Amino acid sequence: MVLIKNILIWASKNDWTSQKLPKYRFIQKSLSRFMPGESLFEALDACNNLENTNYGTIITYLGENVTSENQSKGVTNHYLNALSEIKNKSLGTLISVKLTQLGLDFSKTTCITNMKKILDKANELNTIVWIDMEEYKYIDKTLDIYKYLSNYYSNIGITLQSYLYRTNDDLFKLLDFALYIRLVKGAYVESESVSIKDRDLVDNNYLDLSKIMLNKKNLSKGFKPSFATHDDLIIREIVNEANKNAIDNTLYEFNMLYGIRPKLQNEILKSNQNIKILISYGEEWFPWYMRRLAENPKNLFLLLK
Ligand SMILES: Cc1cc2nc3c(=O)[nH]c(=O)nc-3n(C[C@H](O)[C@H](O)[C@H](O)COP(=O)(O)OP(=O)(O)OC[C@H]3O[C@@H](n4cnc5c(N)ncnc54)[C@H](O)[C@@H]3O)c2cc1C
C-alpha cells in the first residue's frame, strides 16, 4: 500500500503523467465521484444541492504554484467572481485558497495584495476565507502571511496538519489571535525529520490537538475549530469530548471532501452536528486527484474497475 501511495504521489508531480493520464476517459469518468465538474457553475450547483439538504459548503479552485503575476491575478479574479456568484445565488459557500496560487512562490507582496482583494470582497459578503496548508517548505511563509493579514481581517482561517511535529507549537502560537483553525492530518509526502510516519501517532496527535482546540477558554474568545477528517473514530472522540465538557455543537464543525464517505457525512448531519463539504473544481485536477487516490489506495482498484 505504501508503494502504491508513493507511486500516486510521484504521478501527481510528474510532467509526463500529468499531461497524458488526464486525457483518458476512464480517469475522467472515475473523477466524477470526487468532483461534480470542472467549472465554477457545476461546483456551485452541487453546493446548492448540498445546502438544500442542510450541509454547509466550501469551494476551492484547483491549481497550485502559479509562476507569474498575471496568473496569480487570474486566480484572484476567479475567486472575486466566485464570491459574486455565491452572493447572486444566495449561497452560504465559503472559499478555500492556496497561497501558491496567489503568487507565494515568486512574491510575498503580490500574494498579500491578492489575498487582501479576496478578503475585502469576502468581508462585504460577511463570509470567511480559508487558507490551505501546503508542503512543509511553505509553512513559515504561510503562517507569517496569515498572522500579518489577521492584523487587518477577522474573516480568515488557517489549516494545520497533525502529521507534523511542529504543529503543537504552531497551534499554541495561533491560539493567541486566530479565530478559525481547520485541523487536517496532512496530504503531502514529507521527510521523517519533520513529519510523523506512524499513522496511529498521527491520529493520536490529531486527537490531542483537537482537545486543545476544544478547550473552553479558547472557545470563549470566539475561536471556532473545524475538524476536517473522514476518520469516524476521531469524529466520535471529538463529539464525546465536546459532550463531556458540555460544549455546544454550534461552537465547532466537521469538514469533509465531496464524495468521500458520503454515508458518514450523512450520519454526522443526521446526528445534529455541523458539517461542511468541500468541493474542488477546475481544469487542473490531476495532481489533486492523485493525492485523493493516494489517501486510500483502494480507490485505485475502483478506478481500474
Ligand atoms: C475540508 C478539508 C480540507 C483539507 N485541507 C487540507 C490542507 O489544507 N492541507 C493538507 O495537507 N491536507 C488537507 N486536507 C486533506 C487531509 O490532510 C487528508 O489528507 C485527508 O482528509 C484524508 O485524511 P483523513 O483525516 O480523512 O484520515 P484517513 O486516515 O486518511 O482516512 C479516514 C477514513 O476515511 C477514508 N478516506 C480518507 N480519504 C479518502 C479518499 N480520498 N478516498 C476514499 N476514502 C478516504 C479512509 O479510507 C479511512 O477509512 C483537507 C481535507 C479536508 C476534508
The ligand as an SDF file (V2000), in Angstrom:
LIG
                    3D

 53 58  0  0  0  0  0  0  0  0999 V2000
  -12.0570   20.1380    4.2270 C   0  0  0  0  0  0  0  0  0  0  0  0
  -10.6910   19.5800    4.0470 C   0  0  0  0  0  0  0  0  0  0  0  0
   -9.6310   20.4380    3.8200 C   0  0  0  0  0  0  0  0  0  0  0  0
   -8.3390   19.9390    3.6710 C   0  0  0  0  0  0  0  0  0  0  0  0
   -7.2980   20.8140    3.5080 N   0  0  0  0  0  0  0  0  0  0  0  0
   -6.0280   20.3420    3.5190 C   0  0  0  0  0  0  0  0  0  0  0  0
   -4.9120   21.2230    3.5120 C   0  0  0  0  0  0  0  0  0  0  0  0
   -5.0650   22.4500    3.5040 O   0  0  0  0  0  0  0  0  0  0  0  0
   -3.6640   20.6870    3.5530 N   0  0  0  0  0  0  0  0  0  0  0  0
   -3.4570   19.3230    3.5980 C   0  0  0  0  0  0  0  0  0  0  0  0
   -2.2920   18.8940    3.6670 O   0  0  0  0  0  0  0  0  0  0  0  0
   -4.4930   18.4730    3.5620 N   0  0  0  0  0  0  0  0  0  0  0  0
   -5.7660   18.9380    3.5350 C   0  0  0  0  0  0  0  0  0  0  0  0
   -6.8200   18.0410    3.5450 N   0  0  0  0  0  0  0  0  0  0  0  0
   -6.5530   16.5910    3.3440 C   0  0  0  0  0  0  0  0  0  0  0  0
   -6.1810   15.8950    4.6390 C   0  0  0  0  0  0  0  0  0  0  0  0
   -4.8940   16.2950    5.0520 O   0  0  0  0  0  0  0  0  0  0  0  0
   -6.1630   14.3700    4.4740 C   0  0  0  0  0  0  0  0  0  0  0  0
   -5.2270   14.0140    3.5130 O   0  0  0  0  0  0  0  0  0  0  0  0
   -7.5000   13.7710    4.0940 C   0  0  0  0  0  0  0  0  0  0  0  0
   -8.5470   14.4340    4.7220 O   0  0  0  0  0  0  0  0  0  0  0  0
   -7.5600   12.2720    4.4860 C   0  0  0  0  0  0  0  0  0  0  0  0
   -7.3370   12.1430    5.8620 O   0  0  0  0  0  0  0  0  0  0  0  0
   -8.4640   11.7160    6.9160 P   0  0  0  0  0  0  0  0  0  0  0  0
   -8.3920   12.6680    8.0560 O   0  0  0  0  0  0  0  0  0  0  0  0
   -9.7760   11.5840    6.2740 O   0  0  0  0  0  0  0  0  0  0  0  0
   -7.9400   10.3640    7.5250 O   0  0  0  0  0  0  0  0  0  0  0  0
   -7.5760    8.9840    6.8840 P   0  0  0  0  0  0  0  0  0  0  0  0
   -6.9980    8.1670    7.9880 O   0  0  0  0  0  0  0  0  0  0  0  0
   -6.7580    9.1600    5.6540 O   0  0  0  0  0  0  0  0  0  0  0  0
   -8.9670    8.3970    6.4480 O   0  0  0  0  0  0  0  0  0  0  0  0
  -10.0060    8.1170    7.3540 C   0  0  0  0  0  0  0  0  0  0  0  0
  -11.0300    7.2550    6.6540 C   0  0  0  0  0  0  0  0  0  0  0  0
  -11.5600    7.9420    5.5150 O   0  0  0  0  0  0  0  0  0  0  0  0
  -11.2770    7.2410    4.3220 C   0  0  0  0  0  0  0  0  0  0  0  0
  -10.7290    8.1620    3.3120 N   0  0  0  0  0  0  0  0  0  0  0  0
   -9.9050    9.2120    3.5210 C   0  0  0  0  0  0  0  0  0  0  0  0
   -9.5670    9.7960    2.3460 N   0  0  0  0  0  0  0  0  0  0  0  0
  -10.1750    9.0460    1.3870 C   0  0  0  0  0  0  0  0  0  0  0  0
  -10.2050    9.1320   -0.0260 C   0  0  0  0  0  0  0  0  0  0  0  0
   -9.5090   10.0470   -0.6980 N   0  0  0  0  0  0  0  0  0  0  0  0
  -10.9600    8.2300   -0.6820 N   0  0  0  0  0  0  0  0  0  0  0  0
  -11.6690    7.2820   -0.0350 C   0  0  0  0  0  0  0  0  0  0  0  0
  -11.6740    7.1430    1.3010 N   0  0  0  0  0  0  0  0  0  0  0  0
  -10.9290    8.0280    2.0070 C   0  0  0  0  0  0  0  0  0  0  0  0
  -10.1580    6.2390    4.6760 C   0  0  0  0  0  0  0  0  0  0  0  0
  -10.2130    5.0870    3.9120 O   0  0  0  0  0  0  0  0  0  0  0  0
  -10.4470    5.9470    6.1250 C   0  0  0  0  0  0  0  0  0  0  0  0
  -11.4240    4.9550    6.2360 O   0  0  0  0  0  0  0  0  0  0  0  0
   -8.1160   18.5320    3.7130 C   0  0  0  0  0  0  0  0  0  0  0  0
   -9.1830   17.6760    3.9600 C   0  0  0  0  0  0  0  0  0  0  0  0
  -10.4580   18.1690    4.1430 C   0  0  0  0  0  0  0  0  0  0  0  0
  -11.5690   17.2180    4.4370 C   0  0  0  0  0  0  0  0  0  0  0  0
  1  2  1  0
  2  3  1  0
  2 52  2  0
  3  4  2  0
  4  5  1  0
  4 50  1  0
  5  6  2  0
  6  7  1  0
  6 13  1  0
  7  8  2  0
  7  9  1  0
  9 10  1  0
 10 11  2  0
 10 12  1  0
 12 13  2  0
 13 14  1  0
 14 15  1  0
 14 50  1  0
 15 16  1  0
 16 17  1  0
 16 18  1  0
 18 19  1  0
 18 20  1  0
 20 21  1  0
 20 22  1  0
 22 23  1  0
 23 24  1  0
 24 25  2  0
 24 26  1  0
 24 27  1  0
 27 28  1  0
 28 29  2  0
 28 30  1  0
 28 31  1  0
 31 32  1  0
 32 33  1  0
 33 34  1  0
 33 48  1  0
 34 35  1  0
 35 36  1  0
 35 46  1  0
 36 37  1  0
 36 45  1  0
 37 38  2  0
 38 39  1  0
 39 40  1  0
 39 45  2  0
 40 41  1  0
 40 42  2  0
 42 43  1  0
 43 44  2  0
 44 45  1  0
 46 47  1  0
 46 48  1  0
 48 49  1  0
 50 51  2  0
 51 52  1  0
 52 53  1  0
M  END
$$$$
